[in-house]
């Protein structure tokens, strides 16, 4: 029984970490020159030059993935 509880606890911790490392939403504005994506929610994300920036437009849904610390964009997916 303890094994099941420990496994469930570990899974819930890992799942929470996975949710903390992504953001999704509808693009409200994108500035390709400054590489800033602003979602309709008002949150803005700067995409580093070493990360591929797909061709996206306002109104499209994107998923933004961060590094393990959650402070640097690592991927932008349509």
Secondary structure as UniProt FT lines:
FT   HELIX           2..20
FT   STRAND          22..31
FT   TURN            32..35
FT   STRAND          36..39
FT   TURN            40..41
FT   STRAND          44..46
FT   TURN            49..50
FT   TURN            58..59
FT   STRAND          61..66
FT   TURN            68..69
FT   STRAND          73..77
//
